[in-house]
């Protein structure tokens, strides 16, 4: 077998049965050198990373129910207000005599109002992004709830470290997992807004991160806590 130089390809000619070494030219190498390179992002998306205390599942459900009731109340108030104005306008105008109604139509009593032009900065949200948010948000909430026992144990480990007691998880791993949990909470809280500025790569990265966390087993967490933390740390998750 001949020695193949670096960057060359060994191919066989079927007609002769002989092997040939094909080496790409410098022009072809330069032409395809950018293939597989990471895409440069001119304007990276920045997020507010200020910490907010996490809400429990019951508090989130109660908050969602409150907002739904507020929307229904405002919708009913708007409809009743429009009906009231319409009724007042109809009662305030005197009835038109029959002779006038069967003759020439009356002139318009109100001046014609030209509607304002459409603003140039008007933007409609894409249905594709709305569907992505609707599909991914339940998985994001479920992942946060699943990680809450891990975070509680990490807090207990931090208290032990302050008291000088032995700990089972290194502070570096604990801080990394805690930051990841906070970022997931921030994404869940502002996904309805942030989701419309995220790129396709960021959506794929978030979905893949949730799947990776879901594959880690939390069975017998009390005895396997250091092992579970190491598995989560080895995932090397990058969130948008």
Order of alpha helices (4+ residues) and beta strands (2+ residues): beta-beta-alpha-alpha-alpha-alpha-alpha-alpha-alpha
